[in-house]
Amino acid sequence: MSTEEKETKIRLAFDRARKDIAVVQAKIECKREEMAVLEAEQNAGSSTTTPAIPPSDGVVLHNGKP
């Protein structure tokens, strides 16, 4: 295999890696934006209403059935 072919393979590998990194960074940014929206919704909703599912207080209820 010639040096030129090796360099071409290396360039392609680096190009693929750059693309993969860009995709992961975009996904991270998207998740950060989603989290910010959810936090804003929770903050806006929690001040006016109670949550649909109350926080756990550690009590386990039994109904007599296994």
PQR file with spaces between the fields and no chain letter, atoms N, CA, C, O and H, PARSE charges and radii, in Angstrom:
ATOM       1  N    MET     1       0.849   -1.168    0.000 -0.4000 1.5000
ATOM       2  CA   MET     1       0.000    0.000    0.000 -0.0000 2.0000
ATOM       3  C    MET     1       0.902    1.241    0.000  0.5500 1.7000
ATOM       4  O    MET     1       1.838    1.351    0.791 -0.5500 1.4000
ATOM       5  N    SER     2       0.600    2.141   -0.883 -0.4000 1.5000
ATOM       6  CA   SER     2       1.452    3.325   -1.005 -0.0000 2.0000
ATOM       7  C    SER     2       1.140    4.332    0.105  0.5500 1.7000
ATOM       8  O    SER     2       0.113    4.252    0.780 -0.5500 1.4000
ATOM       9  H    SER     2      -0.161    2.051   -1.526  0.4000 1.0000
ATOM      10  N    THR     3       2.044    5.257    0.264 -0.4000 1.5000
ATOM      11  CA   THR     3       1.887    6.291    1.284 -0.0000 2.0000
ATOM      12  C    THR     3       0.652    7.126    0.996  0.5500 1.7000
ATOM      13  O    THR     3      -0.063    7.521    1.917 -0.5500 1.4000
ATOM      14  H    THR     3       2.878    5.321   -0.284  0.4000 1.0000
ATOM      15  N    GLU     4       0.400    7.393   -0.262 -0.4000 1.5000
ATOM      16  CA   GLU     4      -0.763    8.195   -0.638 -0.0000 2.0000
ATOM      17  C    GLU     4      -2.074    7.498   -0.242  0.5500 1.7000
ATOM      18  O    GLU     4      -3.008    8.140    0.239 -0.5500 1.4000
ATOM      19  H    GLU     4       0.980    7.073   -1.011  0.4000 1.0000
ATOM      20  N    GLU     5      -2.126    6.199   -0.450 -0.4000 1.5000
ATOM      21  CA   GLU     5      -3.321    5.449   -0.065 -0.0000 2.0000
ATOM      22  C    GLU     5      -3.513    5.451    1.449  0.5500 1.7000
ATOM      23  O    GLU     5      -4.634    5.571    1.943 -0.5500 1.4000
ATOM      24  H    GLU     5      -1.367    5.678   -0.841  0.4000 1.0000
ATOM      25  N    LYS     6      -2.413    5.317    2.171 -0.4000 1.5000
ATOM      26  CA   LYS     6      -2.483    5.351    3.631 -0.0000 2.0000
ATOM      27  C    LYS     6      -2.980    6.711    4.128  0.5500 1.7000
ATOM      28  O    LYS     6      -3.818    6.787    5.027 -0.5500 1.4000
ATOM      29  H    LYS     6      -1.502    5.219    1.769  0.4000 1.0000
ATOM      30  N    GLU     7      -2.452    7.780    3.530 -0.4000 1.5000
ATOM      31  CA   GLU     7      -2.878    9.123    3.919 -0.0000 2.0000
ATOM      32  C    GLU     7      -4.358    9.338    3.619  0.5500 1.7000
ATOM      33  O    GLU     7      -5.069    9.980    4.392 -0.5500 1.4000
ATOM      34  H    GLU     7      -1.772    7.718    2.800  0.4000 1.0000
ATOM      35  N    THR     8      -4.811    8.806    2.508 -0.4000 1.5000
ATOM      36  CA   THR     8      -6.225    8.923    2.141 -0.0000 2.0000
ATOM      37  C    THR     8      -7.102    8.220    3.165  0.5500 1.7000
ATOM      38  O    THR     8      -8.130    8.757    3.580 -0.5500 1.4000
ATOM      39  H    THR     8      -4.234    8.285    1.880  0.4000 1.0000
ATOM      40  N    LYS     9      -6.700    7.019    3.573 -0.4000 1.5000
ATOM      41  CA   LYS     9      -7.467    6.286    4.587 -0.0000 2.0000
ATOM      42  C    LYS     9      -7.493    7.040    5.907  0.5500 1.7000
ATOM      43  O    LYS     9      -8.527    7.104    6.572 -0.5500 1.4000
ATOM      44  H    LYS     9      -5.865    6.584    3.236  0.4000 1.0000
ATOM      45  N    ILE    10      -6.364    7.607    6.282 -0.4000 1.5000
ATOM      46  CA   ILE    10      -6.285    8.370    7.530 -0.0000 2.0000
ATOM      47  C    ILE    10      -7.182    9.595    7.453  0.5500 1.7000
ATOM      48  O    ILE    10      -7.893    9.900    8.410 -0.5500 1.4000
ATOM      49  H    ILE    10      -5.524    7.555    5.743  0.4000 1.0000
ATOM      50  N    ARG    11      -7.159   10.300    6.329 -0.4000 1.5000
ATOM      51  CA   ARG    11      -8.019   11.480    6.159 -0.0000 2.0000
ATOM      52  C    ARG    11      -9.493   11.099    6.261  0.5500 1.7000
ATOM      53  O    ARG    11     -10.277   11.795    6.906 -0.5500 1.4000
ATOM      54  H    ARG    11      -6.582   10.052    5.551  0.4000 1.0000
ATOM      55  N    LEU    12      -9.862   10.002    5.627 -0.4000 1.5000
ATOM      56  CA   LEU    12     -11.257    9.547    5.689 -0.0000 2.0000
ATOM      57  C    LEU    12     -11.657    9.197    7.121  0.5500 1.7000
ATOM      58  O    LEU    12     -12.763    9.513    7.559 -0.5500 1.4000
ATOM      59  H    LEU    12      -9.226    9.436    5.103  0.4000 1.0000
ATOM      60  N    ALA    13     -10.761    8.550    7.837 -0.4000 1.5000
ATOM      61  CA   ALA    13     -11.051    8.200    9.225 -0.0000 2.0000
ATOM      62  C    ALA    13     -11.239    9.453   10.074  0.5500 1.7000
ATOM      63  O    ALA    13     -12.150    9.511   10.901 -0.5500 1.4000
ATOM      64  H    ALA    13      -9.862    8.293    7.482  0.4000 1.0000
ATOM      65  N    PHE    14     -10.387   10.453    9.876 -0.4000 1.5000
ATOM      66  CA   PHE    14     -10.516   11.695   10.627 -0.0000 2.0000
ATOM      67  C    PHE    14     -11.791   12.437   10.245  0.5500 1.7000
ATOM      68  O    PHE    14     -12.456   13.014   11.105 -0.5500 1.4000
ATOM      69  H    PHE    14      -9.648   10.406    9.204  0.4000 1.0000
ATOM      70  N    ASP    15     -12.133   12.424    8.966 -0.4000 1.5000
ATOM      71  CA   ASP    15     -13.374   13.071    8.527 -0.0000 2.0000
ATOM      72  C    ASP    15     -14.587   12.410    9.171  0.5500 1.7000
ATOM      73  O    ASP    15     -15.505   13.097    9.621 -0.5500 1.4000
ATOM      74  H    ASP    15     -11.593   11.956    8.268  0.4000 1.0000
ATOM      75  N    ARG    16     -14.593   11.080    9.216 -0.4000 1.5000
ATOM      76  CA   ARG    16     -15.695   10.363    9.862 -0.0000 2.0000
ATOM      77  C    ARG    16     -15.754   10.688   11.350  0.5500 1.7000
ATOM      78  O    ARG    16     -16.834   10.875   11.912 -0.5500 1.4000
ATOM      79  H    ARG    16     -13.848   10.523    8.851  0.4000 1.0000
ATOM      80  N    ALA    17     -14.594   10.753   11.977 -0.4000 1.5000
ATOM      81  CA   ALA    17     -14.551   11.071   13.407 -0.0000 2.0000
ATOM      82  C    ALA    17     -15.079   12.481   13.664  0.5500 1.7000
ATOM      83  O    ALA    17     -15.824   12.697   14.620 -0.5500 1.4000
ATOM      84  H    ALA    17     -13.717   10.602   11.520  0.4000 1.0000
ATOM      85  N    ARG    18     -14.700   13.440   12.822 -0.4000 1.5000
ATOM      86  CA   ARG    18     -15.198   14.811   12.979 -0.0000 2.0000
ATOM      87  C    ARG    18     -16.719   14.850   12.841  0.5500 1.7000
ATOM      88  O    ARG    18     -17.404   15.544   13.592 -0.5500 1.4000
ATOM      89  H    ARG    18     -14.095   13.265   12.046  0.4000 1.0000
ATOM      90  N    LYS    19     -17.230   14.102   11.877 -0.4000 1.5000
ATOM      91  CA   LYS    19     -18.672   14.052   11.678 -0.0000 2.0000
ATOM      92  C    LYS    19     -19.356   13.444   12.900  0.5500 1.7000
ATOM      93  O    LYS    19     -20.368   13.967   13.368 -0.5500 1.4000
ATOM      94  H    LYS    19     -16.674   13.538   11.267  0.4000 1.0000
ATOM      95  N    ASP    20     -18.817   12.353   13.415 -0.4000 1.5000
ATOM      96  CA   ASP    20     -19.388   11.709   14.603 -0.0000 2.0000
ATOM      97  C    ASP    20     -19.385   12.660   15.794  0.5500 1.7000
ATOM      98  O    ASP    20     -20.366   12.737   16.534 -0.5500 1.4000
ATOM      99  H    ASP    20     -17.995   11.928   13.035  0.4000 1.0000
ATOM     100  N    ILE    21     -18.299   13.373   15.976 -0.4000 1.5000
ATOM     101  CA   ILE    21     -18.196   14.329   17.080 -0.0000 2.0000
ATOM     102  C    ILE    21     -19.231   15.431   16.919  0.5500 1.7000
ATOM     103  O    ILE    21     -19.866   15.827   17.897 -0.5500 1.4000
ATOM     104  H    ILE    21     -17.503   13.310   15.375  0.4000 1.0000
ATOM     105  N    ALA    22     -19.410   15.930   15.710 -0.4000 1.5000
ATOM     106  CA   ALA    22     -20.392   16.980   15.467 -0.0000 2.0000
ATOM     107  C    ALA    22     -21.806   16.490   15.769  0.5500 1.7000
ATOM     108  O    ALA    22     -22.614   17.232   16.328 -0.5500 1.4000
ATOM     109  H    ALA    22     -18.894   15.608   14.916  0.4000 1.0000
ATOM     110  N    VAL    23     -22.106   15.255   15.408 -0.4000 1.5000
ATOM     111  CA   VAL    23     -23.431   14.691   15.684 -0.0000 2.0000
ATOM     112  C    VAL    23     -23.657   14.585   17.185  0.5500 1.7000
ATOM     113  O    VAL    23     -24.722   14.953   17.681 -0.5500 1.4000
ATOM     114  H    VAL    23     -21.450   14.652   14.954  0.4000 1.0000
ATOM     115  N    VAL    24     -22.671   14.088   17.905 -0.4000 1.5000
ATOM     116  CA   VAL    24     -22.799   13.943   19.359 -0.0000 2.0000
ATOM     117  C    VAL    24     -22.956   15.312   20.013  0.5500 1.7000
ATOM     118  O    VAL    24     -23.781   15.470   20.914 -0.5500 1.4000
ATOM     119  H    VAL    24     -21.806   13.788   17.502  0.4000 1.0000
ATOM     120  N    GLN    25     -22.189   16.291   19.581 -0.4000 1.5000
ATOM     121  CA   GLN    25     -22.300   17.631   20.157 -0.0000 2.0000
ATOM     122  C    GLN    25     -23.680   18.225   19.883  0.5500 1.7000
ATOM     123  O    GLN    25     -24.248   18.893   20.747 -0.5500 1.4000
ATOM     124  H    GLN    25     -21.519   16.163   18.850  0.4000 1.0000
ATOM     125  N    ALA    26     -24.219   17.989   18.698 -0.4000 1.5000
ATOM     126  CA   ALA    26     -25.562   18.484   18.377 -0.0000 2.0000
ATOM     127  C    ALA    26     -26.605   17.810   19.265  0.5500 1.7000
ATOM     128  O    ALA    26     -27.540   18.466   19.724 -0.5500 1.4000
ATOM     129  H    ALA    26     -23.758   17.446   17.996  0.4000 1.0000
ATOM     130  N    LYS    27     -26.455   16.519   19.510 -0.4000 1.5000
ATOM     131  CA   LYS    27     -27.389   15.804   20.379 -0.0000 2.0000
ATOM     132  C    LYS    27     -27.322   16.335   21.797  0.5500 1.7000
ATOM     133  O    LYS    27     -28.352   16.491   22.453 -0.5500 1.4000
ATOM     134  H    LYS    27     -25.696   15.987   19.137  0.4000 1.0000
ATOM     135  N    ILE    28     -26.116   16.615   22.276 -0.4000 1.5000
ATOM     136  CA   ILE    28     -25.946   17.162   23.621 -0.0000 2.0000
ATOM     137  C    ILE    28     -26.631   18.520   23.726  0.5500 1.7000
ATOM     138  O    ILE    28     -27.337   18.787   24.698 -0.5500 1.4000
ATOM     139  H    ILE    28     -25.279   16.488   21.744  0.4000 1.0000
ATOM     140  N    GLU    29     -26.427   19.367   22.740 -0.4000 1.5000
ATOM     141  CA   GLU    29     -27.043   20.685   22.750 -0.0000 2.0000
ATOM     142  C    GLU    29     -28.568   20.573   22.714  0.5500 1.7000
ATOM     143  O    GLU    29     -29.260   21.329   23.398 -0.5500 1.4000
ATOM     144  H    GLU    29     -25.853   19.149   21.950  0.4000 1.0000
ATOM     145  N    CYS    30     -29.087   19.652   21.936 -0.4000 1.5000
ATOM     146  CA   CYS    30     -30.526   19.433   21.852 -0.0000 2.0000
ATOM     147  C    CYS    30     -31.080   18.997   23.208  0.5500 1.7000
ATOM     148  O    CYS    30     -32.121   19.490   23.643 -0.5500 1.4000
ATOM     149  H    CYS    30     -28.525   19.039   21.381  0.4000 1.0000
ATOM     150  N    LYS    31     -30.391   18.083   23.869 -0.4000 1.5000
ATOM     151  CA   LYS    31     -30.836   17.616   25.177 -0.0000 2.0000
ATOM     152  C    LYS    31     -30.786   18.748   26.203  0.5500 1.7000
ATOM     153  O    LYS    31     -31.664   18.835   27.062 -0.5500 1.4000
ATOM     154  H    LYS    31     -29.545   17.682   23.516  0.4000 1.0000
ATOM     155  N    ARG    32     -29.787   19.605   26.129 -0.4000 1.5000
ATOM     156  CA   ARG    32     -29.709   20.741   27.059 -0.0000 2.0000
ATOM     157  C    ARG    32     -30.907   21.662   26.861  0.5500 1.7000
ATOM     158  O    ARG    32     -31.497   22.144   27.828 -0.5500 1.4000
ATOM     159  H    ARG    32     -29.075   19.534   25.431  0.4000 1.0000
ATOM     160  N    GLU    33     -31.266   21.905   25.586 -0.4000 1.5000
ATOM     161  CA   GLU    33     -32.414   22.751   25.305 -0.0000 2.0000
ATOM     162  C    GLU    33     -33.704   22.089   25.813  0.5500 1.7000
ATOM     163  O    GLU    33     -34.565   22.765   26.377 -0.5500 1.4000
ATOM     164  H    GLU    33     -30.787   21.513   24.801  0.4000 1.0000
ATOM     165  N    GLU    34     -33.836   20.785   25.616 -0.4000 1.5000
ATOM     166  CA   GLU    34     -35.018   20.070   26.097 -0.0000 2.0000
ATOM     167  C    GLU    34     -35.114   20.153   27.619  0.5500 1.7000
ATOM     168  O    GLU    34     -36.200   20.348   28.167 -0.5500 1.4000
ATOM     169  H    GLU    34     -33.137   20.236   25.158  0.4000 1.0000
ATOM     170  N    MET    35     -33.975   20.005   28.301 -0.4000 1.5000
ATOM     171  CA   MET    35     -33.968   20.081   29.754 -0.0000 2.0000
ATOM     172  C    MET    35     -34.372   21.475   30.230  0.5500 1.7000
ATOM     173  O    MET    35     -35.103   21.608   31.211 -0.5500 1.4000
ATOM     174  H    MET    35     -33.094   19.847   27.856  0.4000 1.0000
ATOM     175  N    ALA    36     -33.900   22.507   29.542 -0.4000 1.5000
ATOM     176  CA   ALA    36     -34.251   23.872   29.923 -0.0000 2.0000
ATOM     177  C    ALA    36     -35.753   24.102   29.760  0.5500 1.7000
ATOM     178  O    ALA    36     -36.379   24.746   30.602 -0.5500 1.4000
ATOM     179  H    ALA    36     -33.306   22.398   28.745  0.4000 1.0000
ATOM     180  N    VAL    37     -36.328   23.581   28.683 -0.4000 1.5000
ATOM     181  CA   VAL    37     -37.766   23.723   28.462 -0.0000 2.0000
ATOM     182  C    VAL    37     -38.537   22.983   29.555  0.5500 1.7000
ATOM     183  O    VAL    37     -39.496   23.520   30.110 -0.5500 1.4000
ATOM     184  H    VAL    37     -35.820   23.058   27.999  0.4000 1.0000
ATOM     185  N    LEU    38     -38.125   21.757   29.865 -0.4000 1.5000
ATOM     186  CA   LEU    38     -38.811   20.985   30.902 -0.0000 2.0000
ATOM     187  C    LEU    38     -38.717   21.670   32.263  0.5500 1.7000
ATOM     188  O    LEU    38     -39.694   21.710   33.010 -0.5500 1.4000
ATOM     189  H    LEU    38     -37.346   21.321   29.414  0.4000 1.0000
ATOM     190  N    GLU    39     -37.546   22.207   32.583 -0.4000 1.5000
ATOM     191  CA   GLU    39     -37.385   22.903   33.856 -0.0000 2.0000
ATOM     192  C    GLU    39     -38.280   24.141   33.915  0.5500 1.7000
ATOM     193  O    GLU    39     -38.878   24.434   34.950 -0.5500 1.4000
ATOM     194  H    GLU    39     -36.752   22.175   31.977  0.4000 1.0000
ATOM     195  N    ALA    40     -38.366   24.862   32.799 -0.4000 1.5000
ATOM     196  CA   ALA    40     -39.223   26.048   32.763 -0.0000 2.0000
ATOM     197  C    ALA    40     -40.681   25.649   32.933  0.5500 1.7000
ATOM     198  O    ALA    40     -41.429   26.320   33.644 -0.5500 1.4000
ATOM     199  H    ALA    40     -37.880   24.623   31.958  0.4000 1.0000
ATOM     200  N    GLU    41     -41.092   24.563   32.287 -0.4000 1.5000
ATOM     201  CA   GLU    41     -42.471   24.085   32.429 -0.0000 2.0000
ATOM     202  C    GLU    41     -42.743   23.649   33.864  0.5500 1.7000
ATOM     203  O    GLU    41     -43.806   23.940   34.414 -0.5500 1.4000
ATOM     204  H    GLU    41     -40.484   24.018   31.709  0.4000 1.0000
ATOM     205  N    GLN    42     -41.789   22.956   34.466 -0.4000 1.5000
ATOM     206  CA   GLN    42     -41.971   22.508   35.841 -0.0000 2.0000
ATOM     207  C    GLN    42     -42.055   23.690   36.795  0.5500 1.7000
ATOM     208  O    GLN    42     -42.886   23.705   37.702 -0.5500 1.4000
ATOM     209  H    GLN    42     -40.926   22.720   34.020  0.4000 1.0000
ATOM     210  N    ASN    43     -41.203   24.668   36.591 -0.4000 1.5000
ATOM     211  CA   ASN    43     -41.218   25.850   37.459 -0.0000 2.0000
ATOM     212  C    ASN    43     -42.520   26.624   37.291  0.5500 1.7000
ATOM     213  O    ASN    43     -43.085   27.107   38.272 -0.5500 1.4000
ATOM     214  H    ASN    43     -40.528   24.656   35.854  0.4000 1.0000
ATOM     215  N    ALA    44     -42.994   26.744   36.071 -0.4000 1.5000
ATOM     216  CA   ALA    44     -44.239   27.463   35.823 -0.0000 2.0000
ATOM     217  C    ALA    44     -45.424   26.680   36.362  0.5500 1.7000
ATOM     218  O    ALA    44     -46.348   27.268   36.924 -0.5500 1.4000
ATOM     219  H    ALA    44     -42.535   26.351   35.274  0.4000 1.0000
ATOM     220  N    GLY    45     -45.414   25.375   36.202 -0.4000 1.5000
ATOM     221  CA   GLY    45     -46.526   24.545   36.650 -0.0000 2.0000
ATOM     222  C    GLY    45     -46.549   24.325   38.141  0.5500 1.7000
ATOM     223  O    GLY    45     -47.626   24.221   38.728 -0.5500 1.4000
ATOM     224  H    GLY    45     -44.663   24.897   35.746  0.4000 1.0000
ATOM     225  N    SER    46     -45.399   24.252   38.772 -0.4000 1.5000
ATOM     226  CA   SER    46     -45.354   23.937   40.199 -0.0000 2.0000
ATOM     227  C    SER    46     -45.820   25.100   41.067  0.5500 1.7000
ATOM     228  O    SER    46     -46.236   24.887   42.206 -0.5500 1.4000
ATOM     229  H    SER    46     -44.523   24.337   38.296  0.4000 1.0000
ATOM     230  N    SER    47     -45.760   26.301   40.561 -0.4000 1.5000
ATOM     231  CA   SER    47     -46.176   27.440   41.370 -0.0000 2.0000
ATOM     232  C    SER    47     -47.695   27.581   41.412  0.5500 1.7000
ATOM     233  O    SER    47     -48.227   28.210   42.327 -0.5500 1.4000
ATOM     234  H    SER    47     -45.422   26.474   39.636  0.4000 1.0000
ATOM     235  N    THR    48     -48.406   27.006   40.435 -0.4000 1.5000
ATOM     236  CA   THR    48     -49.855   27.175   40.387 -0.0000 2.0000
ATOM     237  C    THR    48     -50.615   25.910   40.765  0.5500 1.7000
ATOM     238  O    THR    48     -51.713   26.001   41.314 -0.5500 1.4000
ATOM     239  H    THR    48     -47.974   26.495   39.692  0.4000 1.0000
ATOM     240  N    THR    49     -50.061   24.736   40.487 -0.4000 1.5000
ATOM     241  CA   THR    49     -50.776   23.494   40.762 -0.0000 2.0000
ATOM     242  C    THR    49     -49.848   22.510   41.460  0.5500 1.7000
ATOM     243  O    THR    49     -48.631   22.688   41.497 -0.5500 1.4000
ATOM     244  H    THR    49     -49.169   24.662   40.041  0.4000 1.0000
ATOM     245  N    THR    50     -50.460   21.467   42.012 -0.4000 1.5000
ATOM     246  CA   THR    50     -49.652   20.418   42.616 -0.0000 2.0000
ATOM     247  C    THR    50     -49.298   19.400   41.546  0.5500 1.7000
ATOM     248  O    THR    50     -50.045   19.246   40.580 -0.5500 1.4000
ATOM     249  H    THR    50     -51.449   21.322   41.981  0.4000 1.0000
ATOM     250  N    PRO    51     -48.191   18.707   41.688 -0.5600 1.5000
ATOM     251  CA   PRO    51     -47.806   17.726   40.675  0.2800 2.0000
ATOM     252  C    PRO    51     -48.802   16.571   40.628  0.5500 1.7000
ATOM     253  O    PRO    51     -49.433   16.253   41.635 -0.5500 1.4000
ATOM     254  N    ALA    52     -48.943   15.947   39.467 -0.4000 1.5000
ATOM     255  CA   ALA    52     -49.867   14.837   39.287 -0.0000 2.0000
ATOM     256  C    ALA    52     -49.453   13.643   40.129  0.5500 1.7000
ATOM     257  O    ALA    52     -50.310   12.920   40.636 -0.5500 1.4000
ATOM     258  H    ALA    52     -48.431   16.206   38.648  0.4000 1.0000
ATOM     259  N    ILE    53     -48.167   13.426   40.286 -0.4000 1.5000
ATOM     260  CA   ILE    53     -47.648   12.319   41.092 -0.0000 2.0000
ATOM     261  C    ILE    53     -46.902   12.929   42.269  0.5500 1.7000
ATOM     262  O    ILE    53     -45.867   13.569   42.082 -0.5500 1.4000
ATOM     263  H    ILE    53     -47.470   14.013   39.874  0.4000 1.0000
ATOM     264  N    PRO    54     -47.415   12.737   43.478 -0.5600 1.5000
ATOM     265  CA   PRO    54     -46.730   13.329   44.626  0.2800 2.0000
ATOM     266  C    PRO    54     -45.388   12.648   44.876  0.5500 1.7000
ATOM     267  O    PRO    54     -45.205   11.490   44.500 -0.5500 1.4000
ATOM     268  N    PRO    55     -44.464   13.341   45.495 -0.5600 1.5000
ATOM     269  CA   PRO    55     -43.173   12.733   45.782  0.2800 2.0000
ATOM     270  C    PRO    55     -43.311   11.584   46.772  0.5500 1.7000
ATOM     271  O    PRO    55     -44.216   11.581   47.607 -0.5500 1.4000
ATOM     272  N    SER    56     -42.431   10.631   46.679 -0.4000 1.5000
ATOM     273  CA   SER    56     -42.474    9.463   47.545 -0.0000 2.0000
ATOM     274  C    SER    56     -42.107    9.850   48.974  0.5500 1.7000
ATOM     275  O    SER    56     -41.151   10.591   49.206 -0.5500 1.4000
ATOM     276  H    SER    56     -41.696   10.634   46.001  0.4000 1.0000
ATOM     277  N    ASP    57     -42.886    9.333   49.929 -0.4000 1.5000
ATOM     278  CA   ASP    57     -42.564    9.589   51.331 -0.0000 2.0000
ATOM     279  C    ASP    57     -42.082    8.324   52.027  0.5500 1.7000
ATOM     280  O    ASP    57     -41.877    8.329   53.241 -0.5500 1.4000
ATOM     281  H    ASP    57     -43.662    8.732   49.740  0.4000 1.0000
ATOM     282  N    GLY    58     -41.899    7.238   51.275 -0.4000 1.5000
ATOM     283  CA   GLY    58     -41.357    6.016   51.823 -0.0000 2.0000
ATOM     284  C    GLY    58     -42.400    5.054   52.362  0.5500 1.7000
ATOM     285  O    GLY    58     -42.046    3.957   52.793 -0.5500 1.4000
ATOM     286  H    GLY    58     -42.066    7.234   50.289  0.4000 1.0000
ATOM     287  N    VAL    59     -43.682    5.428   52.354 -0.4000 1.5000
ATOM     288  CA   VAL    59     -44.742    4.582   52.872 -0.0000 2.0000
ATOM     289  C    VAL    59     -45.196    3.625   51.769  0.5500 1.7000
ATOM     290  O    VAL    59     -45.429    4.040   50.634 -0.5500 1.4000
ATOM     291  H    VAL    59     -43.970    6.320   52.004  0.4000 1.0000
ATOM     292  N    VAL    60     -45.318    2.337   52.115 -0.4000 1.5000
ATOM     293  CA   VAL    60     -45.782    1.345   51.179 -0.0000 2.0000
ATOM     294  C    VAL    60     -47.189    0.930   51.571  0.5500 1.7000
ATOM     295  O    VAL    60     -47.417    0.498   52.701 -0.5500 1.4000
ATOM     296  H    VAL    60     -45.128    2.000   53.038  0.4000 1.0000
ATOM     297  N    LEU    61     -48.129    1.057   50.656 -0.4000 1.5000
ATOM     298  CA   LEU    61     -49.510    0.672   50.921 -0.0000 2.0000
ATOM     299  C    LEU    61     -49.751   -0.740   50.433  0.5500 1.7000
ATOM     300  O    LEU    61     -49.297   -1.121   49.354 -0.5500 1.4000
ATOM     301  H    LEU    61     -47.944    1.409   49.739  0.4000 1.0000
ATOM     302  N    HIS    62     -50.471   -1.520   51.237 -0.4000 1.5000
ATOM     303  CA   HIS    62     -50.804   -2.889   50.855 -0.0000 2.0000
ATOM     304  C    HIS    62     -52.314   -2.998   50.727  0.5500 1.7000
ATOM     305  O    HIS    62     -53.046   -2.406   51.520 -0.5500 1.4000
ATOM     306  H    HIS    62     -50.839   -1.210   52.114  0.4000 1.0000
ATOM     307  N    ASN    63     -52.788   -3.744   49.745 -0.4000 1.5000
ATOM     308  CA   ASN    63     -54.224   -3.919   49.564 -0.0000 2.0000
ATOM     309  C    ASN    63     -54.693   -5.303   49.949  0.5500 1.7000
ATOM     310  O    ASN    63     -55.850   -5.637   49.692 -0.5500 1.4000
ATOM     311  H    ASN    63     -52.194   -4.225   49.100  0.4000 1.0000
ATOM     312  N    GLY    64     -53.858   -6.119   50.549 -0.4000 1.5000
ATOM     313  CA   GLY    64     -54.217   -7.442   50.985 -0.0000 2.0000
ATOM     314  C    GLY    64     -54.107   -8.514   49.919  0.5500 1.7000
ATOM     315  O    GLY    64     -54.335   -9.691   50.199 -0.5500 1.4000
ATOM     316  H    GLY    64     -52.919   -5.848   50.758  0.4000 1.0000
ATOM     317  N    LYS    65     -53.763   -8.125   48.705 -0.4000 1.5000
ATOM     318  CA   LYS    65     -53.605   -9.093   47.616 -0.0000 2.0000
ATOM     319  C    LYS    65     -52.122   -9.264   47.309  0.5500 1.7000
ATOM     320  O    LYS    65     -51.347   -8.309   47.377 -0.5500 1.4000
ATOM     321  H    LYS    65     -53.578   -7.169   48.477  0.4000 1.0000
ATOM     322  N    PRO    66     -51.737  -10.501   46.969 -0.5600 1.5000
ATOM     323  CA   PRO    66     -50.319  -10.711   46.674  0.2800 2.0000
ATOM     324  C    PRO    66     -49.894  -10.090   45.368  0.5500 1.7000
ATOM     325  O    PRO    66     -48.726  -10.186   44.989 -0.5500 1.4000
